[in-house]
Amino acid sequence: MNKTIALTETIQIPQLGFGTSGLKEMAQASVLHALRTGYRHIDTADIYETHLAVGAAVRESGLPRNEVFITTKLWRHSVTADKVAQAVERFLNELGTDYIDLLLIHWPREEAEPEETLPAMEAVRQSGKVRALGVSNFDVALLERSLKTGVQVTNNQIKYNLETRPDDIVAFCQANNITVTAYSPIRSLGSEAAQTRLSELGAKYGASSQQLALAWLLGKGLILIPRSTRPENIKANYKAQAIELSAEDAQSLEDIA
Ligand SMILES: NC(=O)c1ccc[n+]([C@@H]2O[C@H](COP(=O)([O-])OP(=O)(O)OC[C@H]3O[C@@H](n4cnc5c(N)ncnc54)[C@H](OP(=O)(O)O)[C@@H]3O)[C@@H](O)[C@H]2O)c1
């Protein structure tokens, strides 16, 4: 069921992943449940403090490492050129793996410009410890500067849901071969009008509002990383991949403010 999207000519990322921020002591059990449900893409970050739990859950799942796509992110204290390589070494130890699939700059930081951080990340990528590079929370101006470094930026992870729709950033990414990951995809279900529309569609598709919001975002070609601590929600979100909204129904959500 896991549709993939090309990050580069040779690397595919499962379009639906599982987020791990705020999971705390539930992280290992939740990630394990997600892997047993069928998710093959886990989103973590240094600042979430879930590396140990993600690594343990992947091992406990019994899945071969190359069947699980792992994204993690450099926090603000690790983005200067002298810190990147040592941070990645620590991530590898914490995750218990010898490579990271996708490494992102978590947030822009004035003290370390993308012109400094991206080349340091590229050096680590060339060592084989990271497969692909990207950014998060970057606007168009920062993306333009990032592309000028010549480093291949394959992904921008941004907040995107029915309430928050930074379509200028998505359009720029699509025009420049940068995939977009939508974080917090169901944290907001949008305006009252949007929620009413989701309820109407729920009756038609036999799906929850959250599932329909995920199906709408998947249909837009975005990579999604919803998170949950509840087995029933982890499963329901995974099953959203099977929902195919008609073009008119997808457009009705698109048009609603
Ligand atoms: N790059 C960044 O700066 C950044 C920032 C924020 C988040 N992220 C990433 O994005 C991931 C997801 O974002 P998020 O955690 O903010 O928001 P989200 O996944 O959109 O929403 C999570 C909330 O929705 C609930 N939920 C999940 N599935 C549900 C369902 N089927 N029905 C009803 N409620 C449901 C969860 O509660 P239950 O646990 O009770 O199900 C939780 O309260 C994070 O875990 C993290 O990996 C990245």
Ligand as a Chemical Component Dictionary entry (heavy atoms), coordinates in Angstrom:
data_LIG
# 
_chem_comp.id                   LIG 
_chem_comp.type                 NON-POLYMER 
_chem_comp.pdbx_formal_charge   0 
_chem_comp.three_letter_code    LIG 
# 
loop_
_chem_comp_atom.comp_id 
_chem_comp_atom.atom_id 
_chem_comp_atom.alt_atom_id 
_chem_comp_atom.type_symbol 
_chem_comp_atom.charge 
_chem_comp_atom.model_Cartn_x 
_chem_comp_atom.model_Cartn_y 
_chem_comp_atom.model_Cartn_z 
_chem_comp_atom.pdbx_ordinal 
LIG N1  N1  N 0  9.814  20.088 10.910 1  
LIG C1  C1  C 0  9.167  20.663 11.911 2  
LIG O1  O1  O 0  9.485  21.776 12.339 3  
LIG C2  C2  C 0  8.006  19.929 12.532 4  
LIG C3  C3  C 0  7.119  20.626 13.389 5  
LIG C4  C4  C 0  6.041  19.905 13.920 6  
LIG C5  C5  C 0  5.859  18.550 13.620 7  
LIG N2  N2  N 1  6.772  17.911 12.810 8  
LIG C6  C6  C 0  6.615  16.461 12.486 9  
LIG O2  O2  O 0  5.310  16.230 12.020 10 
LIG C7  C7  C 0  4.685  15.218 12.792 11 
LIG C8  C8  C 0  3.204  15.419 12.829 12 
LIG O3  O3  O 0  2.860  16.707 13.278 13 
LIG P1  P1  P 0  2.026  16.976 14.586 14 
LIG O4  O4  O 0  2.346  15.928 15.602 15 
LIG O5  O5  O -1 2.236  18.402 14.924 16 
LIG O6  O6  O 0  0.512  16.902 14.082 17 
LIG P2  P2  P 0  -0.456 15.798 13.437 18 
LIG O7  O7  O 0  0.236  14.511 13.255 19 
LIG O8  O8  O 0  -1.090 16.461 12.287 20 
LIG O9  O9  O 0  -1.563 15.686 14.564 21 
LIG C9  C9  C 0  -1.318 14.980 15.741 22 
LIG C10 C10 C 0  -2.569 15.051 16.624 23 
LIG O10 O10 O 0  -3.684 14.474 15.929 24 
LIG C11 C11 C 0  -4.226 13.403 16.695 25 
LIG N3  N3  N 0  -4.604 12.345 15.750 26 
LIG C12 C12 C 0  -3.774 11.601 14.976 27 
LIG N4  N4  N 0  -4.460 10.772 14.181 28 
LIG C13 C13 C 0  -5.775 10.987 14.458 29 
LIG C14 C14 C 0  -6.987 10.429 13.961 30 
LIG N5  N5  N 0  -6.976 9.486  13.012 31 
LIG N6  N6  N 0  -8.164 10.881 14.488 32 
LIG C15 C15 C 0  -8.184 11.836 15.440 33 
LIG N7  N7  N 0  -7.067 12.413 15.951 34 
LIG C16 C16 C 0  -5.872 11.989 15.461 35 
LIG C17 C17 C 0  -3.140 12.983 17.660 36 
LIG O11 O11 O 0  -3.710 12.523 18.858 37 
LIG P3  P3  P 0  -3.634 10.967 19.329 38 
LIG O12 O12 O 0  -2.190 10.718 19.686 39 
LIG O13 O13 O 0  -4.545 10.932 20.496 40 
LIG O14 O14 O 0  -4.093 10.127 18.172 41 
LIG C18 C18 C 0  -2.407 14.309 17.901 42 
LIG O15 O15 O 0  -3.038 15.066 18.911 43 
LIG C19 C19 C 0  5.396  15.325 14.141 44 
LIG O16 O16 O 0  5.234  14.187 14.931 45 
LIG C20 C20 C 0  6.816  15.555 13.689 46 
LIG O17 O17 O 0  7.412  14.318 13.307 47 
LIG C21 C21 C 0  7.805  18.583 12.246 48 
# 
loop_
_chem_comp_bond.comp_id 
_chem_comp_bond.atom_id_1 
_chem_comp_bond.atom_id_2 
_chem_comp_bond.value_order 
_chem_comp_bond.pdbx_ordinal 
LIG N1  C1  SING 1  
LIG C1  O1  DOUB 2  
LIG C1  C2  SING 3  
LIG C2  C3  SING 4  
LIG C2  C21 DOUB 5  
LIG C3  C4  DOUB 6  
LIG C4  C5  SING 7  
LIG C5  N2  DOUB 8  
LIG N2  C6  SING 9  
LIG N2  C21 SING 10 
LIG C6  O2  SING 11 
LIG C6  C20 SING 12 
LIG O2  C7  SING 13 
LIG C7  C8  SING 14 
LIG C7  C19 SING 15 
LIG C8  O3  SING 16 
LIG O3  P1  SING 17 
LIG P1  O4  DOUB 18 
LIG P1  O5  SING 19 
LIG P1  O6  SING 20 
LIG O6  P2  SING 21 
LIG P2  O7  DOUB 22 
LIG P2  O8  SING 23 
LIG P2  O9  SING 24 
LIG O9  C9  SING 25 
LIG C9  C10 SING 26 
LIG C10 O10 SING 27 
LIG C10 C18 SING 28 
LIG O10 C11 SING 29 
LIG C11 N3  SING 30 
LIG C11 C17 SING 31 
LIG N3  C12 SING 32 
LIG N3  C16 SING 33 
LIG C12 N4  DOUB 34 
LIG N4  C13 SING 35 
LIG C13 C14 SING 36 
LIG C13 C16 DOUB 37 
LIG C14 N5  SING 38 
LIG C14 N6  DOUB 39 
LIG N6  C15 SING 40 
LIG C15 N7  DOUB 41 
LIG N7  C16 SING 42 
LIG C17 O11 SING 43 
LIG C17 C18 SING 44 
LIG O11 P3  SING 45 
LIG P3  O12 DOUB 46 
LIG P3  O13 SING 47 
LIG P3  O14 SING 48 
LIG C18 O15 SING 49 
LIG C19 O16 SING 50 
LIG C19 C20 SING 51 
LIG C20 O17 SING 52 
# 
